[in-house]
Amino acid sequence: MSDESPLFFKQLLSGVDIGKSDASAQQMANFIYIIGDKNTRECVIIDPAWDIDGILNIIEKEEMMLKGSLVTHYHPDHVGGSIFGMNISGLADLMGKSPSPVYVNKYEAEGLKQVTGLSDLDLRLTESEEVLKIGSIDITFLHTPGHTPGSQCFRIGNSLVAGDTLFLQGCGRVDLPGGDSEVMYDTLTRRLAKIKNEVVLYPGHNYGGKHSAPMGEVRETNSYLQIKSLEDWLAVMGG
């Protein structure tokens, strides 16, 4: 990203950049993102979890002001809560330390409230193609269901923060509650088809190798994007 650009974009890896002593954070390898405007110093967090104090310390050191949190989906490793025997710090802790609006897709709100204990007053429900301005930075919400009913990606300039919808090497699971194999296939082959090859994909987890890659490269190397029919897709993913 150009030094002249007002975009502030920071990718954090759980267990490495934050939560360094947390073995579960290292194992799950979640990415958390801080997005903002270098000029106004306003920012948002995408998927705050694992080490809220660590995230807030980074925001303070960067002299940024937190204006909200963006949720890709409601699974506890992205927003906090209990999963697989782990109790993960997340939005509930963040709201106690630095309250600000939580932006979640309208189809994901009920699940988010159940997992985090947040209330309707905490949430801002988003629609696909809605745009949030943080200073001069536009963040476009893209509804990309399949992993969960209200999964969403965020388009920021020439970047796509995809949560668990799409990874560099795969895509989100569809066998968890709320997952839908046919809907995921539609998301990958239709909803994300309009994303140009030069747009850089930033995933929700580090599953080895690079931390980001242009969509053109991902389309060439990600076998899940090369499945040619729904029938073949269901044979691989089930449904």
Backbone as JSON, one array per atom type, in Angstrom:
{
  "sequence": "MSDESPLFFKQLLSGVDIGKSDASAQQMANFIYIIGDKNTRECVIIDPAWDIDGILNIIEKEEMMLKGSLVTHYHPDHVGGSIFGMNISGLADLMGKSPSPVYVNKYEAEGLKQVTGLSDLDLRLTESEEVLKIGSIDITFLHTPGHTPGSQCFRIGNSLVAGDTLFLQGCGRVDLPGGDSEVMYDTLTRRLAKIKNEVVLYPGHNYGGKHSAPMGEVRETNSYLQIKSLEDWLAVMGG",
  "N": [[0.84, -1.2, 0.0], [0.52, 2.2, -0.81], [2.63, 4.79, 0.49], [1.58, 7.28, 0.33], [-1.11, 6.92, 0.49], [-4.08, 7.36, 2.46], [-4.93, 5.17, 3.83], [-4.87, 3.13, 6.65], [-3.74, 0.02, 7.47], [-3.56, -2.89, 9.15], [-2.49, -6.09, 9.81], [-2.94, -8.6, 12.13], [-1.7, -11.49, 13.78], [-3.0, -14.03, 15.71], [-1.52, -15.34, 18.65], [0.99, -14.71, 17.78], [1.41, -11.93, 17.04], [-0.36, -10.86, 18.85], [-1.61, -12.1, 22.01], [0.57, -13.78, 22.65], [1.45, -15.69, 24.47], [-0.53, -17.54, 24.54], [-1.47, -20.69, 23.98], [-3.67, -21.77, 22.65], [-4.45, -19.65, 21.02], [-2.26, -19.59, 19.32], [-2.57, -22.06, 18.09], [-5.06, -21.83, 16.73], [-4.64, -19.67, 15.05], [-5.77, -17.17, 14.14], [-6.49, -14.31, 12.11], [-6.57, -10.89, 12.84], [-7.73, -7.64, 12.08], [-6.82, -4.22, 11.81], [-8.22, -1.37, 10.64], [-8.06, 1.81, 9.19], [-7.92, 5.46, 9.0], [-5.15, 7.3, 8.22], [-4.93, 10.02, 8.46], [-7.17, 11.14, 9.9], [-7.0, 9.52, 12.05], [-8.85, 7.67, 12.88], [-10.25, 4.4, 13.45], [-11.26, 0.95, 12.86], [-11.8, -2.36, 14.18], [-11.47, -5.54, 12.79], [-12.97, -8.52, 13.54], [-12.32, -8.78, 16.48], [-10.6, -10.58, 18.85], [-9.21, -12.99, 21.21], [-6.99, -11.49, 22.44], [-7.72, -8.84, 23.8], [-6.71, -6.67, 25.27], [-4.14, -6.56, 24.18], [-4.7, -5.89, 21.51], [-5.91, -3.36, 21.85], [-3.78, -2.02, 22.97], [-2.04, -1.85, 20.79], [-3.54, -0.2, 19.11], [-3.52, 2.1, 20.67], [-0.74, 2.68, 20.71], [-0.37, 3.25, 18.06], [-1.63, 5.61, 17.96], [-4.34, 5.81, 17.31], [-7.95, 6.12, 17.08], [-10.57, 4.23, 18.27], [-13.43, 3.36, 16.49], [-15.29, 1.43, 16.09], [-16.29, -2.06, 15.65], [-15.98, -4.69, 13.29], [-17.64, -7.52, 12.15], [-16.93, -10.6, 10.76], [-18.17, -13.1, 11.0], [-20.06, -15.08, 13.39], [-18.63, -17.0, 14.9], [-16.9, -18.14, 17.82], [-14.05, -17.97, 17.83], [-13.56, -15.74, 16.4], [-14.99, -13.67, 17.52], [-15.07, -13.96, 20.23], [-15.96, -15.95, 23.12], [-17.1, -19.29, 23.91], [-15.65, -22.25, 22.68], [-14.87, -25.5, 21.55], [-13.87, -26.2, 24.06], [-12.41, -23.98, 24.76], [-12.19, -20.77, 26.25], [-12.63, -17.74, 24.99], [-11.41, -14.48, 24.79], [-13.12, -11.54, 23.7], [-15.51, -9.64, 21.89], [-17.27, -8.98, 24.02], [-15.53, -8.36, 26.12], [-14.13, -6.28, 24.92], [-16.16, -4.34, 24.61], [-16.55, -3.68, 27.25], [-14.22, -2.34, 27.84], [-13.68, -0.45, 25.82], [-16.14, 0.79, 24.53], [-18.02, 0.7, 21.49], [-19.8, 0.87, 18.33], [-20.88, -2.29, 16.95], [-20.58, -3.84, 13.95], [-22.51, -5.96, 12.11], [-23.67, -8.47, 9.88], [-27.13, -8.55, 9.01], [-28.29, -11.07, 9.04], [-26.78, -12.43, 10.8], [-26.98, -11.5, 13.32], [-28.52, -12.55, 15.51], [-27.19, -14.93, 16.15], [-24.71, -13.86, 16.87], [-25.37, -12.4, 19.17], [-26.12, -14.48, 20.9], [-23.69, -15.85, 21.21], [-21.91, -13.94, 22.25], [-23.24, -12.39, 24.14], [-23.91, -9.76, 23.71], [-26.12, -6.92, 23.2], [-29.06, -5.75, 21.39], [-28.75, -3.02, 21.27], [-26.04, -2.69, 21.08], [-25.39, -3.34, 18.51], [-24.99, -2.75, 14.98], [-26.78, -3.34, 12.23], [-25.96, -4.71, 9.11], [-26.24, -4.41, 5.53], [-25.69, -6.1, 2.4], [-23.37, -4.6, 0.18], [-23.55, -2.19, 1.43], [-21.91, 0.78, 2.61], [-19.41, 1.78, 4.84], [-17.94, 4.63, 6.18], [-14.82, 5.43, 7.36], [-13.2, 7.97, 8.49], [-11.72, 9.08, 5.61], [-11.84, 6.67, 4.38], [-13.43, 4.11, 2.63], [-15.36, 1.34, 3.48], [-16.68, -1.49, 2.23], [-19.4, -3.6, 2.69], [-19.87, -7.0, 2.05], [-22.14, -9.47, 1.59], [-21.6, -12.8, 2.14], [-22.63, -15.63, 2.35], [-22.64, -19.06, 3.59], [-20.5, -20.35, 5.03], [-21.5, -19.43, 7.44], [-24.87, -18.17, 7.95], [-24.86, -15.35, 7.83], [-22.31, -14.57, 7.08], [-19.8, -12.24, 6.18], [-17.73, -10.35, 3.94], [-15.19, -7.81, 3.61], [-14.58, -5.11, 1.58], [-11.92, -3.08, 0.99], [-10.56, -0.57, -0.56], [-8.1, -1.83, -2.58], [-8.2, -4.29, -1.41], [-9.45, -7.33, 0.04], [-10.96, -8.41, 2.84], [-11.64, -11.44, 4.11], [-12.52, -13.12, 6.16], [-13.76, -16.26, 7.22], [-14.79, -17.07, 4.84], [-13.27, -17.39, 2.49], [-10.11, -18.79, 2.07], [-6.54, -18.66, 1.42], [-5.79, -21.21, 0.69], [-8.1, -22.72, 0.73], [-11.54, -22.96, 1.77], [-14.18, -21.82, 3.98], [-15.52, -24.07, 6.46], [-18.47, -26.1, 6.02], [-19.89, -27.72, 7.59], [-20.55, -27.04, 10.13], [-22.88, -25.68, 12.61], [-25.31, -23.77, 10.91], [-23.92, -23.72, 8.57], [-23.9, -24.12, 4.99], [-23.64, -26.0, 2.23], [-24.35, -25.77, -0.54], [-24.99, -23.06, -0.7], [-22.52, -21.93, -0.06], [-21.07, -22.7, -2.33], [-22.36, -21.17, -4.26], [-21.7, -18.61, -3.31], [-18.88, -18.59, -3.69], [-18.62, -19.0, -6.45], [-20.25, -17.15, -7.69], [-20.97, -14.76, -6.13], [-18.43, -13.86, -5.34], [-17.2, -13.78, -7.74], [-17.07, -11.39, -9.06], [-14.98, -10.04, -7.98], [-11.97, -8.63, -8.78], [-8.9, -9.88, -10.28], [-6.61, -8.55, -9.37], [-7.15, -7.67, -6.85], [-6.28, -7.97, -3.45], [-6.41, -10.76, -1.38], [-7.18, -11.16, 2.0], [-7.21, -13.41, 4.49], [-9.14, -15.11, 7.13], [-7.71, -16.84, 8.72], [-4.41, -18.14, 9.31], [-3.21, -20.56, 7.5], [-0.76, -21.58, 6.85], [2.1, -20.76, 4.84], [1.84, -17.88, 2.73], [0.51, -14.75, 4.0], [-1.31, -13.31, 2.64], [-2.65, -12.81, -0.68], [-2.93, -12.0, -4.19], [-6.17, -12.14, -5.76], [-6.18, -13.3, -8.29], [-4.0, -15.05, -8.2], [-4.85, -16.71, -6.12], [-7.08, -17.87, -7.31], [-5.83, -19.49, -9.15], [-4.42, -21.31, -7.63], [-5.93, -22.31, -5.52], [-7.66, -25.11, -4.9], [-10.34, -25.41, -4.35], [-11.61, -23.41, -5.68], [-11.57, -24.26, -8.21], [-13.37, -26.19, -8.79], [-15.8, -27.37, -10.95], [-18.56, -27.79, -11.1], [-21.73, -27.9, -9.35], [-22.47, -30.45, -8.61], [-19.99, -31.81, -8.49], [-18.85, -30.3, -6.49], [-20.49, -30.86, -4.25], [-19.85, -33.51, -3.95], [-17.32, -33.32, -2.92], [-17.55, -31.56, -0.67], [-19.88, -32.3, 0.6], [-23.39, -32.17, 1.54]],
  "CA": [[0.0, 0.0, 0.0], [1.33, 3.39, -1.01], [2.84, 5.65, 1.65], [0.74, 8.45, 0.16], [-2.5, 6.57, 0.75], [-4.51, 7.58, 3.84], [-5.38, 3.91, 4.42], [-4.11, 2.42, 7.67], [-4.14, -1.39, 7.34], [-2.64, -3.7, 9.96], [-2.9, -7.49, 9.98], [-2.38, -9.19, 13.35], [-1.87, -12.93, 13.87], [-3.14, -14.47, 17.1], [-0.44, -16.21, 19.08], [2.26, -14.18, 17.3], [1.41, -10.48, 17.25], [-1.12, -10.68, 20.09], [-1.82, -13.39, 22.67], [1.77, -14.55, 22.35], [1.62, -16.8, 25.42], [-1.76, -18.33, 24.51], [-1.27, -21.83, 23.07], [-4.86, -21.91, 21.81], [-4.37, -18.61, 20.0], [-1.27, -20.04, 18.35], [-3.13, -23.19, 17.35], [-6.16, -21.41, 15.86], [-4.0, -18.8, 14.05], [-6.71, -16.2, 13.58], [-6.07, -12.97, 11.76], [-7.38, -9.73, 13.26], [-7.32, -6.51, 11.26], [-7.13, -2.85, 12.21], [-8.38, -0.59, 9.42], [-8.37, 3.18, 9.56], [-7.48, 6.61, 8.21], [-3.93, 7.85, 8.82], [-5.07, 11.45, 8.69], [-8.12, 11.42, 10.98], [-6.61, 8.6, 13.12], [-9.98, 6.82, 13.24], [-10.06, 3.03, 13.0], [-12.13, -0.13, 13.31], [-11.18, -3.68, 14.3], [-12.2, -6.66, 12.2], [-12.91, -9.77, 14.31], [-11.5, -8.66, 17.7], [-10.66, -11.76, 19.73], [-8.02, -13.6, 21.78], [-6.17, -10.64, 23.31], [-8.3, -7.51, 23.63], [-5.74, -5.69, 25.78], [-3.07, -6.46, 23.21], [-5.2, -5.14, 20.35], [-6.1, -1.97, 22.26], [-2.44, -1.43, 23.15], [-1.53, -1.52, 19.46], [-4.28, 0.98, 18.65], [-3.0, 3.25, 21.44], [0.62, 2.99, 20.25], [-0.49, 3.85, 16.72], [-2.35, 6.87, 18.15], [-5.6, 5.72, 16.59], [-9.17, 6.18, 17.89], [-11.45, 3.14, 17.88], [-14.77, 3.81, 16.15], [-16.22, 0.32, 15.95], [-15.79, -3.39, 15.32], [-16.64, -5.33, 12.17], [-17.71, -8.96, 12.39], [-17.1, -11.43, 9.57], [-19.18, -14.08, 11.36], [-20.23, -15.12, 14.84], [-17.91, -18.07, 15.58], [-16.19, -17.56, 18.96], [-12.63, -17.66, 17.6], [-13.51, -14.44, 15.74], [-15.69, -12.62, 18.29], [-15.04, -14.29, 21.65], [-16.94, -16.91, 23.59], [-16.6, -20.64, 24.22], [-15.66, -23.21, 21.57], [-13.88, -26.58, 21.65], [-13.27, -26.17, 25.39], [-11.65, -22.75, 24.96], [-12.91, -19.54, 26.56], [-11.86, -16.77, 24.2], [-11.72, -13.07, 24.98], [-13.59, -10.97, 22.45], [-16.31, -8.42, 21.85], [-17.82, -8.64, 25.34], [-14.45, -7.7, 26.85], [-13.86, -5.02, 24.24], [-17.22, -3.38, 24.91], [-16.34, -3.23, 28.61], [-13.02, -1.5, 27.93], [-13.73, 0.63, 24.83], [-17.4, 0.54, 23.82], [-18.27, 1.34, 20.2], [-20.74, 0.02, 17.59], [-20.45, -3.56, 16.35], [-21.23, -3.97, 12.65], [-22.71, -7.37, 11.82], [-24.72, -8.68, 8.89], [-28.44, -8.7, 9.64], [-28.61, -12.49, 9.21], [-25.83, -12.98, 11.77], [-27.12, -10.78, 14.58], [-29.0, -13.4, 16.6], [-26.09, -15.81, 16.53], [-23.68, -13.07, 17.57], [-25.86, -12.08, 20.52], [-26.06, -15.7, 21.7], [-22.3, -16.22, 21.49], [-21.16, -12.91, 22.97], [-24.03, -11.72, 25.17], [-24.2, -8.38, 23.35], [-27.54, -6.6, 23.05], [-29.42, -5.06, 20.15], [-28.23, -1.65, 21.33], [-24.61, -2.7, 20.74], [-25.19, -3.78, 17.14], [-25.43, -2.04, 13.79], [-27.03, -4.4, 11.26], [-25.48, -4.3, 7.8], [-26.74, -5.0, 4.3], [-24.66, -6.25, 1.37], [-23.04, -3.42, -0.63], [-23.54, -0.98, 2.28], [-20.56, 1.34, 2.76], [-19.08, 2.48, 6.07], [-16.81, 5.53, 6.03], [-13.96, 5.68, 8.52], [-12.45, 9.08, 7.91], [-11.91, 9.1, 4.16], [-11.74, 5.29, 3.92], [-14.68, 3.4, 2.41], [-15.38, -0.1, 3.72], [-17.91, -2.03, 1.64], [-19.82, -4.88, 3.25], [-20.32, -7.96, 1.06], [-22.76, -10.65, 2.2], [-21.02, -13.99, 1.51], [-23.08, -16.75, 3.19], [-22.19, -20.41, 3.3], [-19.87, -20.79, 6.28], [-22.64, -19.13, 8.31], [-25.88, -17.47, 7.14], [-24.58, -13.93, 7.69], [-20.9, -14.28, 6.85], [-19.58, -11.1, 5.29], [-16.38, -9.91, 3.63], [-15.05, -6.35, 3.59], [-13.75, -4.58, 0.5], [-11.27, -1.83, 1.38], [-9.65, -0.25, -1.64], [-7.69, -2.97, -3.4], [-8.07, -5.43, -0.5], [-10.67, -8.04, 0.45], [-10.82, -9.15, 4.09], [-12.65, -12.46, 3.79], [-12.93, -13.98, 7.27], [-13.68, -17.69, 6.92], [-15.44, -17.39, 3.56], [-12.27, -17.86, 1.54], [-8.71, -18.78, 2.48], [-5.64, -18.8, 0.29], [-5.69, -22.6, 0.3], [-9.35, -23.44, 0.87], [-12.67, -22.11, 2.11], [-14.73, -22.13, 5.29], [-16.27, -25.32, 6.63], [-19.92, -25.99, 5.87], [-20.49, -28.77, 8.42], [-20.85, -26.49, 11.44], [-24.24, -25.12, 12.62], [-25.49, -22.61, 10.05], [-23.23, -23.89, 7.3], [-24.72, -24.59, 3.87], [-22.7, -26.31, 1.17], [-24.79, -25.2, -1.82], [-24.88, -21.6, -0.59], [-21.1, -21.61, -0.15], [-20.67, -22.82, -3.74], [-22.89, -19.98, -4.93], [-20.89, -17.47, -2.89], [-17.55, -18.64, -4.29], [-18.64, -18.99, -7.91], [-21.03, -16.03, -8.2], [-20.84, -13.52, -5.36], [-17.04, -13.39, -5.35], [-16.68, -13.8, -9.1], [-16.87, -10.02, -9.53], [-13.74, -9.51, -7.39], [-10.95, -8.69, -9.82], [-7.71, -10.66, -9.96], [-5.57, -7.76, -8.7], [-7.54, -7.42, -5.46], [-5.52, -8.85, -2.56], [-7.21, -11.49, -0.4], [-6.68, -11.29, 3.37], [-8.11, -14.41, 5.07], [-9.41, -15.09, 8.57], [-6.76, -17.72, 9.42], [-3.14, -18.46, 8.68], [-3.08, -22.01, 7.38], [0.55, -21.87, 6.29], [2.5, -20.01, 3.66], [1.64, -16.45, 2.72], [-0.58, -14.19, 4.79], [-2.24, -12.68, 1.7], [-2.27, -13.04, -2.08], [-3.91, -11.48, -5.15], [-7.22, -13.09, -6.1], [-5.79, -14.05, -9.48], [-3.14, -16.16, -7.75], [-5.68, -17.63, -5.34], [-7.93, -18.62, -8.25], [-4.99, -20.46, -9.85], [-3.8, -22.27, -6.71], [-6.89, -22.83, -4.55], [-8.39, -26.17, -5.6], [-11.78, -25.27, -4.12], [-12.12, -22.47, -6.68], [-11.45, -24.89, -9.53], [-14.44, -27.18, -8.95], [-16.55, -26.83, -12.08], [-20.01, -27.99, -11.04], [-22.29, -28.11, -8.02], [-22.41, -31.89, -8.33], [-18.63, -32.13, -8.06], [-18.66, -29.61, -5.22], [-21.16, -31.62, -3.19], [-19.09, -34.75, -3.75], [-16.16, -32.98, -2.09], [-17.91, -30.85, 0.56], [-21.1, -32.82, 1.19], [-24.5, -31.23, 1.51]],
  "C": [[0.87, 1.25, 0.0], [1.44, 4.21, 0.28], [1.96, 6.89, 1.57], [-0.73, 8.19, 0.48], [-2.86, 6.86, 2.2], [-4.89, 6.29, 4.55], [-4.38, 3.38, 5.43], [-4.62, 0.99, 7.68], [-3.12, -2.24, 8.09], [-3.25, -5.08, 10.17], [-2.17, -8.06, 11.19], [-2.68, -10.68, 13.38], [-1.92, -13.35, 15.33], [-2.05, -15.48, 17.44], [0.94, -15.74, 18.64], [2.35, -12.68, 17.58], [0.64, -10.09, 18.51], [-1.32, -12.06, 20.71], [-0.64, -14.33, 22.51], [1.97, -15.76, 23.27], [0.43, -17.75, 25.43], [-1.6, -19.45, 23.49], [-2.47, -22.03, 22.15], [-4.88, -20.88, 20.7], [-3.38, -18.99, 18.92], [-1.83, -21.15, 17.48], [-4.18, -22.74, 16.33], [-5.69, -20.44, 14.78], [-4.99, -17.89, 13.34], [-6.0, -14.92, 13.17], [-7.09, -11.95, 12.26], [-6.85, -8.54, 12.48], [-7.71, -5.19, 11.9], [-7.1, -2.01, 10.93], [-8.72, 0.83, 9.81], [-7.85, 4.21, 8.58], [-6.28, 7.23, 8.91], [-4.07, 9.32, 9.18], [-5.99, 11.77, 9.86], [-7.82, 10.58, 12.22], [-7.78, 7.78, 13.64], [-9.74, 5.41, 12.72], [-11.18, 2.12, 13.48], [-11.29, -1.39, 13.43], [-12.06, -4.68, 13.59], [-11.91, -7.92, 13.01], [-12.0, -9.68, 15.54], [-11.68, -9.87, 18.62], [-9.26, -12.11, 20.21], [-7.27, -12.72, 22.77], [-6.63, -9.2, 23.13], [-7.35, -6.44, 24.14], [-4.61, -5.49, 24.78], [-3.48, -5.66, 21.98], [-5.33, -3.65, 20.69], [-4.75, -1.28, 22.48], [-1.83, -1.03, 21.8], [-2.21, -0.28, 18.92], [-3.78, 2.23, 19.37], [-1.61, 3.65, 20.95], [0.6, 3.65, 18.88], [-1.2, 5.2, 16.76], [-3.61, 6.94, 17.31], [-6.76, 5.8, 17.59], [-10.14, 5.12, 17.38], [-12.87, 3.65, 17.68], [-15.76, 2.66, 15.98], [-15.5, -0.99, 15.67], [-16.63, -3.97, 14.19], [-16.53, -6.83, 12.34], [-17.87, -9.7, 11.07], [-18.16, -12.49, 9.79], [-19.08, -14.35, 12.85], [-19.46, -16.23, 15.55], [-16.97, -17.48, 16.64], [-14.71, -17.26, 18.73], [-12.45, -16.33, 16.88], [-14.12, -13.32, 16.57], [-15.66, -12.85, 19.8], [-16.17, -15.22, 22.04], [-16.29, -18.26, 23.81], [-16.73, -21.54, 23.0], [-14.55, -24.23, 21.79], [-13.15, -26.56, 22.99], [-12.44, -24.94, 25.69], [-12.59, -21.61, 25.3], [-12.09, -18.38, 26.0], [-12.34, -15.36, 24.49], [-12.14, -12.47, 23.65], [-14.42, -9.73, 22.64], [-16.85, -8.02, 23.21], [-16.77, -7.9, 26.16], [-14.14, -6.34, 26.23], [-14.89, -3.96, 24.59], [-17.11, -2.86, 26.34], [-15.19, -2.26, 28.76], [-13.1, -0.28, 27.0], [-14.98, 0.46, 23.98], [-17.53, 1.36, 22.54], [-19.16, 0.39, 19.4], [-20.09, -1.23, 17.0], [-21.26, -3.77, 15.08], [-21.28, -5.44, 12.26], [-23.8, -7.49, 10.77], [-26.04, -9.01, 9.58], [-28.82, -10.16, 9.86], [-27.74, -13.16, 10.28], [-26.07, -12.45, 13.17], [-27.54, -11.69, 15.73], [-27.91, -14.35, 17.08], [-25.01, -15.08, 17.3], [-24.11, -12.75, 18.99], [-25.78, -13.31, 21.42], [-24.64, -16.04, 22.12], [-21.61, -15.23, 22.42], [-21.92, -12.28, 24.13], [-24.29, -10.25, 24.88], [-25.7, -8.17, 23.15], [-27.79, -5.93, 21.71], [-28.84, -3.65, 20.12], [-26.76, -1.57, 20.93], [-24.38, -2.84, 19.23], [-25.66, -2.75, 16.11], [-25.56, -3.09, 12.69], [-26.71, -3.92, 9.85], [-26.17, -5.07, 6.69], [-25.58, -5.15, 3.32], [-24.59, -5.01, 0.5], [-23.17, -2.11, 0.17], [-22.1, -0.52, 2.47], [-20.46, 2.08, 4.09], [-17.86, 3.36, 5.82], [-16.1, 5.7, 7.37], [-12.96, 6.74, 8.08], [-12.76, 9.15, 6.43], [-11.92, 7.7, 3.56], [-13.12, 4.67, 3.8], [-14.48, 1.91, 2.67], [-16.72, -0.62, 3.22], [-18.19, -3.41, 2.2], [-20.36, -5.78, 2.13], [-20.87, -9.19, 1.76], [-22.3, -11.89, 1.45], [-21.37, -15.23, 2.34], [-22.53, -18.08, 2.72], [-21.52, -21.03, 4.51], [-20.85, -20.58, 7.43], [-23.62, -18.31, 7.48], [-25.55, -16.0, 6.88], [-23.11, -13.62, 7.54], [-20.77, -13.09, 5.9], [-18.08, -10.86, 5.12], [-16.38, -8.39, 3.58], [-14.1, -5.95, 2.48], [-13.23, -3.21, 0.93], [-10.24, -1.51, 0.31], [-9.36, -1.47, -2.49], [-7.5, -4.23, -2.56], [-9.44, -6.02, -0.21], [-10.36, -8.81, 1.71], [-11.97, -10.15, 4.15], [-13.09, -13.32, 4.96], [-12.74, -15.44, 6.92], [-14.44, -18.05, 5.65], [-14.44, -18.01, 2.61], [-10.88, -17.71, 2.14], [-7.83, -18.85, 1.23], [-5.65, -20.23, -0.24], [-7.01, -23.36, 0.35], [-10.5, -22.48, 1.09], [-13.22, -22.56, 3.46], [-15.51, -23.43, 5.31], [-17.76, -25.07, 6.46], [-20.64, -27.03, 6.74], [-20.74, -28.32, 9.86], [-22.26, -25.9, 11.42], [-24.32, -23.84, 11.8], [-24.79, -22.71, 8.71], [-24.15, -24.47, 6.23], [-23.83, -24.77, 2.66], [-23.09, -25.67, -0.16], [-24.67, -23.68, -1.81], [-23.42, -21.18, -0.68], [-20.62, -21.69, -1.6], [-21.14, -21.61, -4.53], [-22.07, -18.74, -4.58], [-19.55, -17.44, -3.62], [-17.59, -18.47, -5.8], [-19.4, -17.8, -8.48], [-20.77, -14.73, -7.43], [-19.42, -12.98, -5.39], [-16.43, -13.36, -6.75], [-16.37, -12.4, -9.62], [-15.61, -9.38, -8.94], [-12.61, -9.71, -8.39], [-9.68, -9.37, -9.33], [-6.67, -9.88, -9.18], [-5.91, -7.44, -7.25], [-6.85, -8.44, -4.56], [-6.44, -9.44, -1.5], [-6.48, -11.56, 0.94], [-7.65, -12.2, 4.12], [-8.28, -14.28, 6.58], [-8.49, -15.96, 9.38], [-5.48, -17.85, 8.61], [-2.98, -19.98, 8.65], [-1.79, -22.4, 6.66], [0.83, -21.04, 5.06], [2.24, -18.52, 3.81], [0.48, -16.03, 3.61], [-1.61, -13.48, 3.92], [-1.75, -12.98, 0.3], [-3.32, -12.42, -2.98], [-4.94, -12.56, -5.51], [-6.88, -13.9, -7.34], [-4.93, -15.25, -9.13], [-3.95, -17.18, -6.97], [-6.55, -18.48, -6.27], [-7.13, -19.71, -8.97], [-4.53, -21.59, -8.93], [-4.76, -22.91, -5.72], [-7.8, -23.84, -5.25], [-9.9, -26.04, -5.44], [-12.41, -24.3, -5.12], [-12.06, -23.05, -8.09], [-12.47, -25.99, -9.76], [-15.48, -26.61, -9.91], [-18.06, -26.97, -11.98], [-20.46, -28.18, -9.6], [-22.24, -29.58, -7.65], [-21.04, -32.3, -7.83], [-18.34, -31.5, -6.7], [-19.26, -30.4, -4.07], [-20.47, -32.94, -2.92], [-17.89, -34.53, -2.85], [-16.57, -32.49, -0.71], [-19.11, -31.49, 1.29], [-22.19, -31.78, 1.13], [-25.82, -31.93, 1.3]]
}
